[in-house]
Amino acid sequence: MGEPVKLMENKEGMKTVKQGEDGLMLVFLLNLAEEKTAVFDCITHLTQDPESGLSDIVLAPVLSSTKEIISESIRVFFNEQTFTLIFLDRTQLQLLPLLPYNLLSVGMKMSNNSQVLMKQLSSVAWPLMDLDYPSTRPRILLSYNMDVWNRREEEEFPAMVQHTMRKVNRQGLKCAAIPRYVNFAQKSVFSDLLSDFQILLSDPGHFLHQCTLFNDVFNLKILLLLFDEDTLNCREESSGDNPAMVSAKMRHKEALSLILSNLRHHQEKGTFDAWNFVHSRNSVGQTLLHMVTIQGPEMEEQRTQILRLEIQLHCLSEASHDRDQISLKRCMRDQLKSSADSTIIQRQLEYMQGIPKTKHELKMEKCRVWSSLFFSVLLLGISYSSLDYGSDIILVTRYGHEINETTLDKFQKNCIELWNNGSDISIHCFPASLSSNEKFYMTLLFILWPYPFFIYAYLSSRQFKIGKERVYQAFINISKCSSFVSVFIQILNIIGYFFIFIGCCLVWPIAIQFIKFYQDAKFYISKDMERVERENKREKSEVLWNMSRAMEVSFEASFQPTLQLYLFFPTLFTLTIENKLLSIQLFGYEDGVLQPAQVVSVLTSIISLSWGFTSYYSVLKRGDMEKDIASLLRKIVFFLSLLFLIIPRLLVFVFFAYSLGPGNYKYLFVFIICHGFLMMVIHYILSDARTYLRHGFFSFLHHMIGNGFANIYVHNWIRTIYPPVQHVSTLVRQVVMDLVILTENAILLCYALNSNITELRDRQLIYSCLVMGLHLLGLVLKVVFYRYLHSWSWLIMDYKTQVDEQGCWRCSLPSDMFLLGELCHKDLTLCCVPSALTSRLCGRKPVRGPDIYTVPSSQCSADT
């Protein structure tokens, strides 16, 4: 028999238990005394079975002074090892410091109900590190049973506990422990538990893997105090993962941070060479850095820790700086695949080291920034603007050559007579009925339409103020110059600024792209305090660029496609009917000159509308829709929602223009102008437009007209003053404007499809489904974006429900919105159910108000 448990007196006179030299002491901590007694009796009964594998069984006696406290203890001999089992309940926690136990098992009664199990794991007193006993003893969470269960169901209990623990820990690290399961009524399961305890306590590598597998930071801290290189490099047989890789694979941030912090500490002390550990690979060739990187932003902190270790391992001195950087980059290339993440990591390594440092690095950094911005910002923007304006200018030139042809041919006269007589006409009558004068002046008007707003935007910009101050300073310098050469130089400066002024007024959309390109490049090159100063200038130039872009598409791109599609749609209709749509020619030669078809102008205008408003919205979100692939997908959804709202709106405008009669396109222009004024009124009511009066009447007029015509196709809110207003609800104004646009589309489409135009009247169902289907699809994508993809989507529909005293059910949404220029808090009622209906649905009687009785005045006097 093994030696019994003894109590020895320490220096303070407190009695402590002494264990035999070869045995392991296991403490089972149960919640209630009844549970402790039941478990002890169950194990005592179990060990009396000769087939249990437990031998040399004896009750472990204790001294009489503690016998009333520790009354349940037993010693068994199993697998060539002596186990002293001590059972305590929660009222006996003060005895833990007196016991030299090897492992503490905190018991939790097992349940096959996941909700009950989750409640137990959430409410159990974890972590026990807060108790007043030494935290150098490991402990586990032991879920137990003492009943006979279905074998198949019982085999699922360990996985059920682990799944519930992870579910609980998603809300915060509440239950950091290694879970184990045992059924004290089954001898084989109890024997397996003792074998598992024996392996855990004898194999530190296995124990460390279990800690990282379950994010057990309590036991992990104990093991890392006994830092051992062999334990840290212990690998799993199947996957070849070391403990740090297991933590990365399971996204256990706390465990991985502990390992990396401890590793760096020993690397700095020189007691451990971290090279092999950091660069080791598992069975599929993955390193720790690669496994952390593929987990995404959730493990950003752990990735930074690994990169600091890499810098510490590769960058040895300033003298070998260039050679060390080459070695570091090669190491990153060997560990990572070519991807966006690897590029981000390389930039992050440079920022962590303060690179660029040398002259060569500074020169390379400037070349990289200027060249990348030139191709991504300047060249692409100028090319698209040139294509958009170029196609329109060529169309104006072509219509100018036709301006002398003022006579109507027989076909045109016949179409007009048929329309005036109320007869059916073909859709091909309308392009021919529009005179060359109208086509020329309308196209030219739509090109020049936004220029007053461009000039005002330039005159109110920071760049104009700087140029004006420098011209003024040049005139002052002329009065102070004493030589002809210096006077001539100042005059040249004044002439140069004059040409800059003329160029900005003529081609402001292209000039603002140069300004944005310059400010972006200076921002990315700058460092430290200069970068902080440049950030404000860059943001102002970006808002100014997108505001000018939004104004351009609101005027030129809103009107131009209506005219060009009005002229081109009959040709498009014919090609569709004859299945020759793919043979359409975007460019053709007339009289030896390259002439684009109207479809080029229409396509560039539609894309300009969708992408211009998407880009402006993205800038307002300050890069939130451009940071990664997921953000790009959100931007695409928003772009598609605008595109599917613009296309049917444009078709409705063209169909309505046809229904007004041949040559009456100008009345569509009048209708759009009236719609713009209606949008101005709605915008004034549901925005901060009144605040722009403080900046002057022209600022207010610029803001109102710009926002009125920016809402011709879809809802927009153009902020024309920096900084733009943020975090303001637009739910009400979007619903109002979308309802106005949807109603207009339905009315205009119904009017057009019932006109005496053969092609439209014969295809009423097709065009109705096409137009309204695309419009509804755009609205659905818009709802999806704001409800699920918006950066504040959870706050947008943070509604609340309540039942008032009369039993009326109401669903309301708190909203901060503008109303007549004032920002106010409103509770928007989304829906409500009257009390009479709720009482019938719920089976309750309607709540009646207090009964009021009237008494004649004569009776009142008599009573008195």
N, C-alpha and C positions, 0 to 999 in steps of 0.2 A: 504494500500500500504506500501511497505517496505521503509525504510529510504534511500534516495539517497546517491550516492558516494560523499564524501567530500574531499577537499584538506586541509591538516594541514601543518603549517610551522615547520620544525625541527630546531635544534640548529644552523645549518649552514645557515638557511634561505631558504633552498630548500623546495619546496612544495611537500608534499606526500599525497596520497589518504588514507582516513580513511574509513573503511568498517563498516557496521552494525554489532552488536555483535553476532547475531544469524545466519548470512548468510555465504555462501561460495563464495569466489571469484575465478573464473576460467578465465584464460587468454588463448586465442587462438592466436597463433603466426603463421601467414601465410607468404608465400614467397613474394608475390607482393601485391601492394595496390589494384589492380583490383580484385584479389582473395579475399582479406579481405572484400571489399565492396560487392562482390557477395554473400559471405557466410553470412554477416550481413543481407543483404536484404532477403536472403532465410530464415533465422531463424525468422526475423521479420514477414515475411509472414506466416511462419509456426505457430507461437505463436498466430496469430489472429484467428486460427481455434479453435472453442469452444470444439471440441472433442480431442484436442491435449493433454489434461491433465495438461496444464500449465495455471495457473490463476494469477490474480493480476499482470498483465504485465504492465511494465512502462519503458520508456527510461530512463536510468540513466544519469541525467545531470551532467556536470562537470563545473568547474569555467571557465570563459571566457579566462583566461590566458593560459589554456591548451586545450580549446575546439577545436582549429585547429589541435591539435596533436591527442587527443583521441576523435574522433568524432563518433566512433561506439562502443556503450556499451548499455546493456539492462539488466533489472532485472526481474526475473521471480520467481514465487512461485510454487514449485513442490515437491510432496511427503512430505509435512509438513516441507519444507526446502526452504530458500531463496537463490537463485543463482544469483550472479552478474557476467554477461558474458561480458568480455572486449576483443575486437578484435584489434590486432596489426599486422603490417607487419615488415619485416626485417629492415626497416629504422627507426623503433621506439624502437630498443632494449634498448636504454639508459633510457627508462621509466620503465623498469622492476624493478630496485631497488626502485622506488617510489611507487610501488603497493604491498600491503600486500596480495598477492594472495595465495591461498591454493594449486593450481595445475596449472602447465603450460602445455598446449597441443601444441606441435609443429606439424603443419599441413603439409601433403604431399598429393598432388593430386593423387588419385588412378588410376591405369591403369590395364587393363586385359591382358596386354602384359608383360610377365615375364622379358624379356630383358630390357624393359623400366623401369620396377619397380626396377630391380637390379641396373640399372644405377642411378636411383634417390636415392636409399638407399646408394649407394657407394659415391655419390657426395654431399649428404645433409650435412649441417654443424654440424656434430656430433663429439664428445659430446659437448654440450653447456656449460659444466663446465668451459671452457676456457674464458667465457664471464665475464665481471666485474660486477657481481651481486652476492649476497649471495647464496652459494650453499647449503643452508638448506631448500630449497623449492623443492618439488618433481616435476617431469615432465615426460610426456609420449609422444610417437610418435602416432599421430593421422592421419591415412589415411582416406581421405574423398572423397565423391562424391556429386554432386548436380543435377545429371541427373537420369532419370528413367531407371533402368536396369531390365533385366530378374531376377525374384526372385531367381530362382535356381542358376543362375550364381553369383548373389550378395552374396548368402550364402557361396560361396567358397572363397570370397575375404579375410576374416580374416586368414584362413588357408594358403592362397597364400602369404600374407604378412609375416606370421611367417616363412614359409618355405624359402622365399627369404632372410629374415634376417639371418637365420642360415647359409644359403649358403654364404652370404656376410661375416659373422663373422668367417667362417672357414679360411679365409685369414688373420685374425687378428680381434681384438675386435674393429670394426669400428662403430657399431650401437648398443650400449648397452642401450636398452630402453624397456619399456612395450608397446607393440603395441595394438592399438585399431582401430576399423573401424566404420565409421558413414556415413550415407547418409542424408545430411541436407534437402533433398527433401521429406523424409518420416518421419512423426511425430512419429511413433512407434519406429523406429530405434534411433531417437534423444532422445526420452524418456528413452530408455534402456541405452543409453550412460550416461545420467544424473544419473540414478540409479546406474550404475557401478561406476561412480565417487564418489557417496555418500558412497558406500560400501568400496571403496578403502581408503577414508579419515577417515572413522569411525572405520574400523577394521584393526589395524596394523598387525595382524597375517595373514590376507588375503593379505594385501599389501606385506608383506615379502615373502609369497609364490609366488606371481607374480614376484617379483624381482629375486628370485632364479630360477624360471621357464624360464625366458628370459635372465638370466645372466646380469641383470640391476644393475651394480655395483654403478652407480650414486645414485639411490634411496636407494640402500642397505646401503651405507655409512651413509646416512641421518637417516635411521631407526636404525642402530646400535649405533649411538650416543645417542639415547634414549633407552639404553639397558634395556629390560624388559624380565624377565624370562618366563612369560606366553606367550609373543609374540614369543619367540625363541622356545618354546615347542609346539607351535600350530601345530596340525596334520590335514592332509587331511582326509576327511570322508571315502573315498573309499579305499585308499591304506594305510592309517595310517602313511605316511611319514611326518617327520618334514622338515623345510626348508633346513637343511643341506643334508638330504637324497635326496630331490628333486634335489639339485645341483649335488650330486654324480650320480644320475640316468641319468641326462641330460649331464654329463661330463662338467659341467660349473666350470672350475678350479678356475677362478678369484673370483666368488661368494663364493665358498666353502672355499677358502683360507682366505677371509675376515671374514667369520663367525668363523672359527677355531682360527684365530689370535685374534679376539675380545674375544672369549671364554677363551682362555688361559690367556689373559691379566686380565680378571675379576677373573679367578681362582687364579692367583698369588696374586691379591689384596685381596682375601678373600671375595669378594662381590657376588660370585656365586659358587655354588657347581655343578661342571660339571659331576659328577658321573652318575646321572640319564640320562643326555642328551647324553653322549657318549655311554652308555650301553642300551639305549632304543631300542626297536624293533618295526618294522612296522607290518602290518597285516599278513605278511607271515613269520615273525620271523627273518628278516634280521636286522643286526645292521649297523651302519654307516661304520665301518671298513670293514665289509664284502662287502658292496656295492661299496666302493672305490677299494677294492682289485680285484674284478671281472672285473673292467674296464681296468686293465692291466697297463703297464708302463706309459701310458699317464697321470695318476694321482699319480705318484710316490711322488711328493712333498707334496700333500695333505695326502697321507698315512703316510709320515714321521711326519707331524703335529699331526695326530691322535695318532701315537705311542708315541710321546713326551708327549701328554696328559695322555696316559695310564701309562707311567713311572711315571709321576708326581702324579697320583692318587694312584698307588700301592706301589711304593718304598718310604717308609716313612723315614727310617734312615739306617745307616750302621750297627747298632746293630741287626736289624731284617732283614739283607740282604737275608739270605737263605730262610726265611719264606716268604718274599716279592716276591722273584723270583718264588716260587711255586705258590703263589697267582696270579702272572702275567701270568704264563704259563697256569694255569687253566682257567683264563679269556680268553686268546687267543683261547684255545681249545673250549670253549663254543661259541665263536663268529665265528670261522672259521671251514671249513671242512678240512679233512685230504687231503692235496694236496701239490703240489710243492710250491705254494704260501705261505702256512702256514709255511713250512720249511724255506723259505726265510725270512719271517717275524720274526720267532724266532731268526734266525741268525742276522737279522738287529737289533733286540732289544738288543742282547748281544753286538754287536759292539757299539751301541749308549750309552751303560752303561759302556763300557770298560771291559766287562767280557771276559775272566776269571780273577777274582780278588783273590779269596781264593786259598789255596793249593789244596783243594778238586776239585775245578773247573778246575784248571790247570791240575791235574791228569786226570780228565774225558775228557778234551779237547784233551790231548795227545793220550789217548786210542782211542778216536773216530777217530782222524785223521789217526793214524797208521793203525788201523783195516780197515777203509773204503778204504784207498789206497792199502792195502795189497790185498784185494779181488778184487778191481776194476782195479788196474794197474798191480801188480806183478803176482798174481796167475793166472789171466786170460791170461796175455801175455805169461807166461812160459808154461801154459797148451797148448796153441795153437802152440807155437814153438815146444814143445815136440811132439805134434801130427804130425806136418808137417815134422820135421826131423826124427821122429821115424818111420813113414811109409816109408820114403825114405831109411833109414838105413836097415829096415827089407827087403825091396825089393833088396837092394844091397847084403844082406846076402843070400837071396834066389837065386839070379842070380849067386852068387859065388859058391853055391853048384852045379849049373848046368854047370859050366865052363868046366868040363872035357868031357861033351857030345858034341863033335865036329863033329860027323858024321851026315850027312843029310839023312833023311829017304826018302822013295820012293815018298811020297806026296810032300815034299819040292823040290826034283829034278824035279818032273813033273811040278810044278808051274814055276820054273825057265826056263825050256825048252819051255813051252807054251809062256812065256813072250818074250823069245829071238826069237821065231818064229813069233811073232806078233799076236798070238791067244788071245782070250778072257780068262781071268782068274777071279777067285773069290777073294773077299776081304779077305777071310780067309787064303790066301796064305802068306800074309805079316808078321803076327806075327811069324809064323813058320819059315820063311826064314831069320829072324834076328838071328844071332848066339848068344850063351850065352856069349861069350867074348865081343861082341859089347854091349849087354844089360848091362853087369856088368861094363865095363869101361865107357860107356856113363853115366850111372846113377851115378857112383862114381865121374866122372868129373863134372857133374852138381852140386853135393853136395859141392865139393871142389872149384868150380869155383869162388865163391865170397870171399874166404878166404884171398887172397892177399889184397883185398880192405878193409876187416875187420881189418887186421893187420895194414894197413896204417892209417885207421881211428883211431885206438887205439893209434898208435904211435904219431899222430898229435893232440890227445885230451888233454884236461887240466888234466885229471886223470893220464895219463902217466907222464906228467911233474911233477906233485905233487909227485908221487911215486919215480921218479928218484931223485928229490931233497931230499926226506927223506932217500933214500938209501945212497946218498952221505953224508948226515949229520950223518948217522949211522956209516959210515967208519971214519969220523972225530972224532966221539965220542969214537970209539974203541981206537984210538991213544991217547986219553986223559984219558981213564979209568985206574984206579989203582988197581982194584980188578977183580978176575976171574968171579964173579957173574955178574958184570955190563957188562963185555966183552961178556959173554954168552947170556945175554939179548939182546944186540945189534946184535949178530949173528943170534939169533932167529928172530929178526925184519927183517934182511936182507933176511933170508930164507922165511919168510912170504911174503914179497914183491915179491920175485922171483916166488913163487907159484901163487900169484895174477897175475903176468905178464903172466905166462904160461896159467892160466885159462882164462884171457881176450883174449889172442890170439886164444885159441881153441874155446871158446864159447862166442865170443864178442856180438852176438845178445841177449843172455841171460844176460850177464854182464851189458850191457847198460840198461837193464830193472831194474836191481838192483840200478844202479846209478840214473835213473829217479825216481824210488820209493823213494829213500833217499832224493833227492833234493826237490821233491814235498812235502814230509812230513815236512822237515825242513822249507820250505817256509810257509806252512799253520799254523805252530805252532808259527813262529816268529811274532814279533810285532814291530811297530814304525820303527826306523832307520834300525834295523836288517832285517826287511821285505823288505825294499828298496834294501839292498845289496843282499838279497837272490833272489830277483826277476830276476836279471841278470843271476845268476848261474842256476836258474831253467829253464829259457828260453834257455840257451845254452845247457843244458842237454836234453831238449825236442827236440830242433832242431837236436842235435847229434843223439838222439835215432831214430827220424823219418828219418834222412838221412841214417843211417845204415839200417833201415828197408826197405827204398826205394831201396838201393843198393842190399839188399838181394833178394827182389822180382824181381829186374831188371835182376839178373843173374840166381839164382837158380830156382825161380818160373817161369821165362820166358822160360827156356829150358826143365825143368823136365816134365811139362805136355805134351809137344809135343811127347816125347818118350813113356810115359805111355799111352796116349790116342792112339798112333800109335799101341800099343800092345793090348789095351782093346777095341777099337772101333768095331772090328768084333763081339766080344761077345755082346756088347751093341746093335749092329745092329740086331743080331739074337734074342735077348730077346725082342726087339721092334716089330719085325715082328711076333713073336709068342705070343705077348701080355703077356709076362712074366716079364715085366720091374720091377714090384713091388716085384718080388721074388729074386731080385739081392742080393747076399751076400757080404757085405762089408768086413767081416772077415771070415776066414775059417781056419781049422786045416789041416796041412800037416806034417806027421811024428810026430804028437803030439805037433807041434809048431804052435802058432797063427800066421797066415799069412794074411796080408791085401791085398785086391785086388788093382789093379792099380787105380781104381776109387777113392780110398781114397786120393792117392797122387795127382790125377788130381783135385779133388774138393778143397783140401786144397791149392793147387797152384793157382787155379783160384780165390778163395776168398782172398788169400794173395795178389795177384796182384791188385784186385779191392780195397780191404780195405786198403792195404798198401799205395797206391797212394792217396786214399781219406783221410787217416789219415795225410799224409804228407801235403796235401793241406790245411787241417783244421788247422794244426799247424802254417802254414804260415799266416793264417788269425787270429791268436792269440785269439782263443776261440770264434770267431764270429759264428761258426757253431755248438756250443755246449751250448749256454747260455740258451735256452728254447726249447719248443716243436717245434715251427716254425723253429728254426735253425736246429733241428734234422731232420725235414722233408726235409730241403734243403740239408743236408748231405746225406740223403737217395737218393734223386734225383741224386746227383752227383755220388754216388756209383753205382746206377743202370745204369747211362749213361756209366760208365767205364765197368761195367759187360757186357752190351749188345754190347760193342765194342770189348771186349776181347774174348768172346765165338765164334763169327763168325771168328775172326782172327785165333784162335786156330784150328777150323775146317778146314779152308783153308790150314793151314800149314800141317795138317795131310793128307788131300786129295792130296795135292801137293806131299808129300813124297810117297804116294801110287803110284802116276802117274810116279814116277821116276824108278819104278821097284822093285821087291822083293829084300830085303837086301840092298837097297840103301838109307837108312835113313840118312846116314852121309852127303849126298849131301844137304839135308834140313838144316843141321847144318851149312854147308858152306854158303848157301843162307842167313840164318839169320845173320851170321857174316858180310856178305857183306852189308846187310840192316843196320846193326849197324854202319858200317863205313859211309854209306850215311847219316844217321841221325847225325853223328858227324860233317860232313861237313855243313849240314844245321844249326845245333846248333851253330857252330863256326861263321857262317855268321850272324845269327839272335839272338845273345846273347852277354853277357859280358865276354865270355871265355878268351879273350886276357888279361883281368885284372888278371887272375889267374897265368899268367907267372911271375908276380911280387913276388908271394909267392913261386916260385921254379918250376922246370920242373915236379917233381913228383906230385905236387899239380895240375898243369895243366893237366897232363896225367890222374890222378885220376878223375878229373872233366869231361874231354872229354869222356873217356871210359864209365864212369858211365852214362852220359847223352845220349850217343849213344845207349846203350843197354836198357836204361829206356824208349826209344821210339820205342820198337819193336812192341808193341800192340796198345798203345795209346800215345797221346802227353803228355810229361812231361818236367819239367825243374827243375832239382835237384840242389839246391844251397848247395855247399859243404864247404862254408866259412861263418862264423857268423860275422855280422848280414846279413840275407838274403835280397836281393834287393826287395823293395816294390814299388807298384804303377807304374809298367812298363807294357805297352800294349803288349799282346801276340797274338793279333788278326792275324797278318800276319804269324807268325811262326806256329800258330795252323792251319790256313787254308792250308799252304804249306804242313805241315806234315800230316794232315788229307787227303789231296788230294793224297799224295804219298801212304799212307796206303790203301786208297780206290782203287786207280788204281792198286796197287799190288794185292789186294784181287780179283778184277775183272779179271785180267789177269791169276793169278794162278788158280782161280776157273774154268775159261773157259778151261784152259789147262787140268785140272784134270778131269773135267766132260766129256771131249771128248777123254779120254784115253780108252784103251781096258780093263777096269775094269767093270765087268758086273753090279754090284750093283750101281756104280756111274753113268754109262751111261744110265741105265734104269730109273733113278730118277733125271734127270737133272733139271726139273722144280721145283721139291720139294726142292732139295738142294740149287738151285739158289735163290728161294724165301726165304728160311730159312736164308741163310747166308746174303744176301743183305738186307733182311727185318730187321733182328736184327741189322745190321750195321747202317742202316738209322734210326732206332728207337733210337739207342744210340746217333747218331748225333743230332736228334731232341731234346732228353732230355738234351743234352749238350747245345744246343742253348737256350732252355727254362731256364736252370739254369743261364747262363750268361746274358740273356736278362731280366729276371724277378726276379730271386732269389738271384743273387749275391749282396753283400753289396754295390757295386758301380754300380749297373745295369743301373742307369739313366745316368751315365757318359760314360759307355762303348759304347753306340750307340748314342752319342750326335752329330749327323751328321748335316750338313748344306747344303742347296741348293742355287744355284746361276745361273744366266744366264749371260754369258759374252757378250762382244760387238758384236760378230758375231751371237748371238742368240743361242749358244750351251748351253743346260741345263746340269748341272753337280751336282752330289750329292757326297760330300766329308766328310771324318771323320778325325778330328784332332787326332793325335796319338803320344805318346812319346814311342819310341821303340829303341831297340839296333840294330845297323847295324855295323858289323865288330868291335865290342867292344866299339863303341861310342854311347852314348845316344843322340838321335837327335829327333827333332820334325818334323813329316811328316803329310801332308794332303793326306790321302789315298782316291783315287777316287773309290767310290763304284759302280757307274754307271754314264753314260752320254748319252745324246741324241744329235745327230748332229743338226746343225741349219736348214738343209734342211728338216729334219723330223719334227722338232718343228714348222717350218713355215707352213707346210701342215696341221698339226694337229690343230694349232691355227688360221689358215686362214690368216697368215701374209706373206708378200713377203720376200724372203731371203735377208739379208743384203749384199750388194755388196761392195767390196772395191773400193777405188778411181781408176778411169780410168787413165791409163798411156799411153801417146802418145809419139811416137818417131819421131824426126825431122831430116832430112838429114843434115850432117855437112856443106855441101855447102850452104844450105839455111840459116843455122845459121850464116855463115860468111857474106852472102849477107845482112841479116837483120842487122847484126852489122854494 
